[in-house]
């Protein structure tokens, strides 16, 4: 039995897939299996995956597209190791990532979930900043209490045994299945992030559509409501079923208004600006905030939030 099961779901993974796979195969800790679910990709994803000659790879090519959440659940069901790690198909892991995470979890048996800080990279592999996440269990819970996420999905490692207690990703969530799962894991044990940037998160134009942006926001709200339902009643199943149906009804033929498009683009550039601010790269931060301003100059609530991210204001 391997020490770690690494799970990846991929759909049309070009042009970053090769680097993502190699970043796992080149880990300093070699005792792992790498489960990759190809979600009926229409590009050369399958050819790229099958060019690797490594016995640790377990590749599944689906004939019909199922979506990321269903594919991740396929991978989790195949996992055999005591630790499960995630990897996204457009990101990269540093060579010592798995070793550092296993060492922490083995030394801290009361921790169930562990992420890492991340370097932000662009489509040319240039490091544009560092996003440092809350480190301790207490710090993470404070972020969760403020209704926010603080894990790079692809950076996490968790104990496979937690799946017996909380279940898999919930397939009513298409974009924020990770946030919903982390909230559920945090209710039964400790969670944390390593302070070192052991993961490289890629920011690129193709990673989000307007529909996925607004669905993600709606899913975050549902995940928070479900956590409140569990705290109050101990069970959220009825609320989840109703919420999942509402998401399907709202976004099955969603077309954003021009105002919603402008808001999404402004939020995207503001988020990049905050990442640069956290890396103390202030000229880049100001450039991104200016781009956000061009998309939505007349939203006072938005700009009050921007002001809070600019040092000295």
TIDOPA-163165 format. One line per 5 residues: number of its first residue (from 1); for each residue z, x negated, y of N, C-alpha, C. Coordinates in pm, whole numbers. Example, Ala and Ser with C-alpha at 12.3 -4.5 7.8 and 13.67 -1.06 7.14 Angstrom:
1	780:-1319:-569:780:-1230:-450:780:-1320:-330 | 708:-1285:-225:714:-1367:-106:787:-1290:3
% end
This chain:
1	0:-84:-119:0:0:0:0:-88:125 | -89:-60:221:-90:-139:344:31:-108:432 | 57:-195:526:168:-175:619:133:-72:726 | 8:-70:772:-34:17:881:-165:87:844 | -173:215:879:-300:289:874:-347:309:1017
6	-461:250:1053:-519:268:1185:-622:381:1176 | -611:479:1265:-697:597:1260:-781:606:1386 | -911:621:1367:-1005:637:1479:-1098:754:1450 | -1125:835:1551:-1230:936:1545:-1338:895:1645 | -1464:911:1607:-1571:868:1697:-1686:967:1692
11	-1740:997:1810:-1862:1076:1822:-1953:1007:1923 | -2071:967:1878:-2167:896:1964:-2097:780:2034 | -2056:681:1955:-1970:574:2004:-2037:463:2081 | -2170:462:2090:-2235:357:2167:-2203:372:2315 | -2191:262:2390:-2216:124:2350:-2091:43:2320
16	-1975:109:2309:-1849:35:2302:-1788:26:2162 | -1848:93:2064:-1787:106:1932:-1767:-28:1863 | -1867:-114:1868:-1858:-243:1799:-1735:-322:1844 | -1712:-328:1975:-1597:-401:2027:-1465:-337:1983 | -1461:-204:1980:-1338:-135:1940:-1304:-168:1795
21	-1402:-162:1706:-1378:-191:1565:-1336:-336:1546 | -1409:-427:1609:-1376:-569:1594:-1237:-601:1647 | -1192:-530:1750:-1059:-558:1805:-949:-528:1703 | -974:-436:1611:-877:-410:1504:-896:-508:1389 | -1018:-533:1349:-1041:-623:1236:-994:-765:1266
26	-981:-801:1394:-937:-936:1431:-788:-944:1462 | -712:-845:1420:-568:-847:1444:-500:-963:1370 | -397:-1019:1431:-323:-1127:1366:-248:-1076:1244 | -207:-950:1245:-147:-888:1127:-260:-824:1047 | -279:-868:925:-397:-829:848:-371:-720:746
31	-246:-681:729:-209:-585:623:-223:-442:675 | -347:-395:682:-370:-259:731:-496:-201:666 | -508:-69:674:-632:0:644:-683:62:774 | -814:69:788:-874:119:911:-960:240:875 | -909:359:906:-974:484:873:-1055:532:992
36	-1185:547:975:-1272:588:1085:-1348:713:1043 | -1332:819:1121:-1402:944:1096:-1517:955:1196 | -1640:949:1148:-1759:964:1231:-1794:1111:1237 | -1781:1170:1356:-1791:1315:1372:-1937:1359:1391 | -2019:1332:1288:-2160:1371:1289:-2231:1320:1414
41	-2213:1193:1443:-2275:1133:1562:-2428:1140:1553 | -2491:1156:1671:-2637:1165:1677:-2700:1032:1718 | -2618:931:1748:-2672:800:1783:-2659:706:1662 | -2651:576:1686:-2647:479:1576:-2503:444:1532 | -2409:535:1558:-2269:509:1522:-2255:477:1374
46	-2316:556:1287:-2301:532:1144:-2354:395:1104 | -2470:358:1155:-2528:227:1123:-2436:114:1167 | -2379:127:1286:-2289:23:1336:-2167:12:1246 | -2109:125:1208:-1988:122:1125:-2015:58:989 | -2129:89:929:-2155:41:794:-2208:-102:791
51	-2228:-162:909:-2268:-303:910:-2149:-394:886 | -2028:-342:903:-1908:-423:880:-1879:-430:730 | -1861:-550:682:-1829:-571:541:-1683:-614:530 | -1595:-515:534:-1451:-543:532:-1385:-440:442 | -1314:-483:337:-1254:-388:242:-1145:-301:303
56	-1097:-337:422:-991:-257:486:-1047:-132:553 | -1179:-125:569:-1242:-10:634:-1258:106:536 | -1223:226:584:-1246:350:509:-1322:444:603 | -1452:452:586:-1538:525:678:-1579:659:616 | -1565:764:696:-1608:897:654:-1713:946:754
61	-1833:976:705:-1940:1031:788:-1948:1181:766 | -1915:1258:869:-1923:1404:859:-2065:1452:883 | -2103:1557:814:-2236:1615:833:-2238:1716:947 | -2121:1772:980:-2111:1872:1086:-2003:1832:1185 | -2032:1845:1313:-1935:1807:1417:-1814:1899:1413
66	-1694:1838:1410:-1570:1915:1401:-1482:1901:1525 | -1506:1802:1610:-1423:1779:1726:-1317:1673:1697 | -1270:1610:1804:-1179:1496:1788:-1050:1532:1716 | -988:1645:1751:-859:1677:1693:-869:1696:1543 | -969:1771:1497:-987:1791:1354:-1015:1660:1283
71	-1093:1572:1346:-1122:1442:1285:-998:1355:1275 | -916:1356:1379:-792:1279:1373:-702:1330:1261 | -697:1461:1243:-616:1515:1135:-671:1476:998 | -801:1470:984:-859:1417:860:-808:1275:834 | -810:1194:939:-764:1057:924:-617:1048:890
76	-535:1130:954:-391:1128:925:-364:1168:781 | -439:1264:728:-420:1305:589:-459:1195:492 | -551:1108:533:-592:996:448:-497:878:455 | -415:872:558:-329:755:582:-228:737:470 | -212:614:424:-120:584:314:-4:495:356
81	-13:433:473:87:333:515:208:400:580 | 321:330:584:440:386:650:427:395:802 | 339:316:861:314:322:1005:169:363:1029 | 149:452:1127:16:497:1164:-11:454:1308 | -124:388:1330:-164:345:1464:-293:416:1501
86	-309:442:1629:-432:501:1680:-516:394:1750 | -646:418:1752:-739:335:1826:-852:425:1872 | -887:419:2001:-1000:498:2050:-1127:415:2046 | -1241:483:2031:-1367:417:2003:-1430:349:2124 | -1376:372:2245:-1431:302:2361:-1331:204:2421
91	-1219:182:2354:-1116:90:2403:-1104:-30:2310 | -1012:-123:2344:-990:-240:2261:-841:-269:2250 | -803:-327:2137:-665:-371:2117:-658:-523:2122 | -551:-574:2186:-529:-718:2186:-497:-764:2043 | -524:-891:2010:-510:-937:1871:-369:-922:1812
96	-267:-929:1895:-129:-922:1843:-68:-783:1855 | -149:-683:1888:-94:-549:1911:-20:-494:1790 | -86:-488:1674:-23:-428:1557:101:-506:1514 | 94:-637:1520:210:-719:1481:330:-692:1569 | 309:-681:1700:419:-658:1793:479:-519:1772
101	396:-420:1747:447:-285:1730:523:-271:1598 | 471:-329:1491:541:-323:1363:676:-394:1373 | 678:-509:1439:804:-583:1454:909:-500:1526 | 868:-430:1632:963:-346:1706:1013:-232:1619 | 923:-161:1553:965:-44:1476:1049:-84:1356
106	1021:-197:1297:1104:-242:1185:1242:-284:1231 | 1252:-336:1353:1382:-379:1407:1459:-265:1471 | 1393:-153:1497:1457:-38:1564:1427:89:1485 | 1498:110:1375:1465:223:1285:1486:360:1346 | 1557:369:1460:1578:500:1523:1462:538:1617
111	1364:451:1633:1246:481:1715:1133:532:1626 | 1070:639:1670:965:703:1591:825:675:1644 | 812:655:1774:682:643:1839:686:528:1939 | 581:445:1938:577:329:2026:437:308:2079 | 423:308:2213:297:274:2277:307:139:2343
116	210:106:2427:212:-19:2501:158:4:2642 | 184:-91:2730:114:-94:2858:-33:-125:2832 | -116:-105:2933:-259:-126:2912:-328:-196:3026 | -423:-281:2990:-517:-333:3089:-629:-233:3106 | -669:-210:3230:-782:-122:3259:-908:-206:3266
121	-1009:-167:3188:-1135:-241:3188:-1249:-145:3223 | -1358:-201:3276:-1472:-118:3312:-1581:-130:3207 | -1698:-74:3235:-1805:-74:3136:-1867:-211:3116 | -1826:-310:3199:-1873:-448:3181:-1764:-537:3122 | -1654:-478:3074:-1541:-548:3012:-1459:-627:3113
126	-1475:-598:3241:-1397:-666:3345:-1263:-595:3360 | -1155:-673:3360:-1020:-617:3379:-1003:-581:3526 | -979:-454:3552:-968:-408:3690:-825:-377:3732 | -732:-382:3638:-593:-353:3674:-507:-344:3550 | -378:-324:3571:-282:-307:3462:-203:-180:3487
131	-196:-95:3387:-119:28:3397:7:11:3312 | 118:-10:3379:246:-32:3310:316:102:3292 | 345:136:3169:407:263:3135:559:250:3132 | 631:363:3145:776:359:3126:809:298:2990 | 911:216:2985:939:137:2865:1043:203:2775
136	1159:235:2828:1269:281:2745:1257:429:2711 | 1332:470:2609:1335:611:2571:1379:697:2688 | 1478:653:2761:1527:730:2876:1421:743:2984 | 1349:635:3011:1243:640:3113:1129:733:3071 | 1092:728:2943:985:815:2895:1026:961:2908
141	1151:991:2870:1197:1130:2877:1200:1180:3021 | 1230:1092:3115:1228:1132:3256:1086:1172:3298 | 986:1099:3248:847:1133:3279:810:1266:3214 | 850:1284:3088:823:1411:3021:888:1527:3095 | 1009:1505:3146:1078:1611:3220:1004:1647:3348
146	930:1551:3402:848:1576:3520:709:1627:3487 | 692:1667:3361:566:1727:3315:448:1632:3328 | 465:1513:3271:356:1416:3271:356:1341:3139 | 245:1277:3109:232:1194:2989:250:1049:3029 | 292:965:2937:308:823:2972:273:734:2852
151	175:776:2774:127:695:2663:-25:690:2667 | -81:571:2648:-222:561:2615:-237:609:2471 | -316:714:2451:-327:772:2318:-366:666:2215 | -465:585:2247:-512:486:2151:-417:372:2125 | -311:360:2207:-219:247:2192:-101:276:2101
156	-82:400:2059:44:435:1994:47:395:1847 | 170:374:1799:198:361:1657:321:448:1630 | 319:521:1520:434:605:1486:458:601:1335 | 576:644:1297:611:646:1155:542:765:1089 | 476:742:976:403:850:910:496:962:868
161	622:931:843:718:1031:798:740:1142:900 | 713:1114:1030:735:1220:1129:640:1337:1108 | 525:1313:1044:430:1420:1020:487:1524:925 | 577:1482:836:641:1577:745:733:1673:820 | 778:1632:938:872:1713:1015:804:1796:1123
166	702:1741:1187:640:1814:1299:499:1862:1270 | 439:1814:1162:301:1851:1133:200:1758:1200 | 74:1797:1193:-35:1717:1246:-61:1751:1393 | -168:1693:1448:-217:1739:1578:-252:1888:1566 | -231:1963:1673:-263:2105:1668:-404:2126:1724
171	-488:2191:1643:-631:2193:1671:-671:2290:1781 | -575:2368:1834:-603:2445:1954:-615:2357:2077 | -566:2232:2066:-576:2133:2173:-697:2044:2144 | -788:2035:2237:-906:1949:2221:-896:1819:2300 | -827:1823:2416:-819:1706:2503:-677:1650:2514
176	-578:1733:2497:-438:1688:2515:-357:1706:2387 | -424:1689:2273:-353:1699:2146:-244:1593:2134 | -266:1478:2200:-167:1371:2195:-40:1408:2270 | -55:1462:2392:61:1499:2473:148:1601:2400 | 84:1701:2340:159:1801:2263:234:1735:2148
181	171:1641:2078:237:1576:1965:352:1486:2011 | 331:1411:2120:439:1322:2166:563:1402:2205 | 543:1516:2270:657:1600:2307:732:1645:2183 | 659:1680:2077:725:1724:1954:797:1610:1885 | 738:1491:1885:804:1376:1824:931:1340:1901
186	925:1346:2034:1041:1309:2116:1158:1404:2095 | 1133:1521:2041:1241:1616:2015:1321:1581:1890 | 1269:1489:1807:1340:1455:1683:1380:1308:1676 | 1345:1228:1777:1381:1086:1773:1340:1014:1899 | 1365:884:1901:1340:803:2020:1194:760:2028
191	1148:742:2152:1011:699:2180:1015:593:2289 | 914:506:2293:916:397:2392:777:337:2406 | 763:248:2503:643:166:2521:683:19:2527 | 603:-67:2467:620:-209:2490:570:-243:2630 | 636:-333:2701:594:-364:2838:467:-448:2846
196	434:-517:2738:314:-601:2741:187:-516:2731 | 83:-552:2808:-44:-478:2801:-123:-520:2677 | -91:-459:2564:-153:-495:2437:-276:-410:2405 | -311:-320:2496:-423:-230:2477:-512:-237:2600 | -642:-228:2579:-737:-227:2691:-804:-91:2697
201	-774:-17:2803:-822:119:2823:-944:114:2914 | -1054:169:2866:-1180:159:2939:-1202:282:3027 | -1227:259:3155:-1265:364:3248:-1416:358:3266 | -1484:467:3228:-1629:469:3241:-1675:612:3267 | -1797:624:3315:-1847:752:3364:-1858:858:3255
206	-1880:819:3131:-1906:917:3027:-1783:971:2957 | -1663:932:2999:-1546:969:2921:-1491:1108:2952 | -1537:1172:3058:-1485:1305:3089:-1591:1389:3159 | -1597:1515:3120:-1683:1612:3188:-1597:1702:3274 | -1660:1781:3358:-1584:1876:3439:-1509:1975:3351
211	-1574:2021:3243:-1508:2116:3154:-1386:2053:3089 | -1399:1929:3037:-1285:1866:2971:-1172:1838:3070 | -1206:1808:3196:-1102:1786:3297:-1017:1911:3315 | -1082:2024:3334:-1005:2147:3359:-939:2199:3231 | -1003:2177:3118:-937:2215:2993:-814:2129:2971
216	-824:1999:3000:-709:1910:2984:-591:1959:3067 | -616:1996:3192:-508:2043:3278:-444:2170:3220 | -529:2261:3168:-476:2383:3108:-397:2353:2981 | -443:2255:2904:-372:2219:2781:-238:2152:2812 | -233:2071:2916:-106:2011:2955:-5:2121:2988
221	-49:2221:3062:40:2330:3098:88:2404:2973 | -1:2427:2878:38:2494:2755:138:2409:2677 | 114:2278:2668:206:2191:2595:346:2196:2655 | 353:2200:2787:483:2210:2854:550:2345:2825 | 472:2452:2827:527:2584:2797:578:2590:2653
226	507:2527:2561:548:2527:2421:680:2450:2403 | 694:2337:2477:819:2262:2469:936:2347:2519 | 913:2421:2625:1017:2511:2678:1049:2621:2578 | 948:2673:2509:970:2777:2409:1052:2724:2292 | 1024:2601:2249:1102:2542:2140:1246:2519:2181
231	1266:2476:2306:1403:2452:2353:1482:2582:2362 | 1415:2691:2395:1484:2818:2413:1500:2895:2283 | 1397:2891:2198:1396:2978:2080:1392:2901:1948 | 1362:2770:1953:1351:2692:1831:1217:2704:1763 | 1130:2790:1811:1000:2810:1749:899:2846:1858
236	779:2791:1847:676:2817:1949:547:2869:1888 | 550:2909:1762:427:2942:1691:351:3058:1755 | 421:3164:1792:353:3278:1853:292:3241:1987 | 368:3164:2067:317:3120:2198:196:3029:2179 | 201:2943:2079:88:2852:2055:-37:2930:2016
241	-25:3025:1926:-142:3101:1882:-205:3175:2000 | -121:3237:2083:-173:3309:2199:-237:3212:2298 | -173:3098:2321:-226:3000:2414:-358:2940:2368 | -369:2913:2237:-493:2857:2184:-608:2956:2198 | -581:3084:2175:-684:3186:2193:-727:3196:2338
246	-630:3187:2429:-662:3195:2572:-748:3077:2616 | -720:2958:2563:-801:2841:2594:-945:2860:2546 | -960:2911:2425:-1093:2933:2370:-1170:3034:2454 | -1103:3141:2492:-1170:3245:2572:-1212:3191:2709 | -1125:3111:2770:-1153:3063:2906:-1263:2959:2908
251	-1265:2870:2809:-1354:2754:2819:-1474:2759:2726 | -1494:2869:2656:-1610:2877:2567:-1741:2874:2645 | -1743:2930:2766:-1863:2925:2850:-1826:2891:2994 | -1732:2796:3011:-1680:2760:3142:-1785:2688:3226 | -1804:2734:3348:-1892:2667:3445:-1811:2648:3573
256	-1781:2524:3612:-1697:2503:3730:-1770:2541:3858 | -1694:2590:3955:-1749:2618:4086:-1771:2487:4161 | -1850:2487:4267:-1866:2365:4346:-1732:2309:4394 | -1639:2396:4433:-1508:2349:4476:-1434:2281:4362 | -1442:2338:4242:-1376:2278:4126:-1439:2143:4092
261	-1569:2130:4109:-1633:2001:4085:-1583:1895:4184 | -1572:1935:4311:-1523:1841:4411:-1379:1800:4381 | -1297:1896:4341:-1157:1865:4310:-1148:1767:4193 | -1228:1788:4091:-1224:1700:3975:-1263:1557:4013 | -1368:1542:4092:-1411:1408:4132:-1307:1341:4221
266	-1247:1418:4311:-1143:1362:4397:-1024:1314:4313 | -985:1393:4215:-873:1354:4129:-906:1229:4048 | -1031:1219:4001:-1072:1101:3925:-1059:976:4009 | -1110:980:4132:-1102:861:4218:-959:834:4262 | -881:938:4285:-741:916:4321:-666:850:4205
271	-693:893:4083:-628:831:3967:-661:683:3955 | -787:649:3979:-824:508:3977:-752:432:4087 | -739:495:4204:-668:430:4314:-523:403:4280 | -458:496:4214:-319:476:4174:-307:361:4074 | -402:352:3981:-400:241:3885:-412:107:3957
276	-500:99:4057:-511:-24:4134:-383:-52:4212 | -322:53:4266:-197:35:4339:-90:-24:4247 | -81:27:4123:17:-25:4029:-8:-171:3994 | -134:-215:4007:-169:-355:3981:-166:-439:4107 | -123:-379:4219:-115:-448:4348:-252:-498:4395
281	-356:-425:4360:-491:-456:4406:-526:-356:4516 | -475:-383:4635:-480:-284:4742:-619:-261:4802 | -705:-364:4815:-841:-333:4864:-915:-236:4772 | -904:-259:4640:-968:-168:4545:-905:-30:4551 | -772:-26:4570:-702:101:4581:-756:181:4699
286	-769:116:4814:-816:186:4933:-960:233:4917 | -1041:152:4849:-1180:193:4824:-1182:322:4742 | -1102:329:4636:-1101:448:4551:-1048:569:4626 | -945:548:4706:-891:661:4783:-992:710:4887 | -1070:618:4942:-1174:660:5035:-1280:743:4964
291	-1317:702:4840:-1412:782:4764:-1356:920:4734 | -1225:926:4704:-1161:1056:4682:-1169:1141:4808 | -1146:1079:4923:-1152:1150:5050:-1289:1212:5072 | -1395:1139:5036:-1530:1191:5056:-1555:1317:4973 | -1489:1326:4860:-1508:1444:4775:-1424:1563:4820
296	-1305:1536:4874:-1219:1648:4911:-1133:1611:5032 | -1191:1616:5152:-1118:1572:5271:-1025:1677:5330 | -1030:1800:5282:-960:1909:5350:-851:1974:5265 | -789:1896:5176:-682:1949:5092:-551:1881:5131 | -465:1945:5211:-342:1878:5258:-246:1843:5145
301	-236:1926:5042:-147:1895:4930:-194:1770:4858 | -325:1759:4839:-381:1641:4773:-348:1515:4852 | -363:1521:4983:-342:1401:5063:-195:1367:5084 | -110:1467:5074:33:1433:5073:66:1352:4948 | 2:1386:4836:22:1309:4714:-32:1168:4726
306	-148:1154:4789:-206:1020:4811:-112:935:4895 | -57:993:5000:33:918:5090:150:860:5012 | 199:933:4915:314:887:4837:281:764:4753 | 152:737:4730:113:623:4649:77:500:4731 | 77:512:4863:40:396:4946:166:326:4993
311	186:200:4955:307:128:4994:328:127:5146 | 450:151:5187:487:142:5328:468:267:5408 | 410:373:5346:389:498:5420:497:600:5384
% end
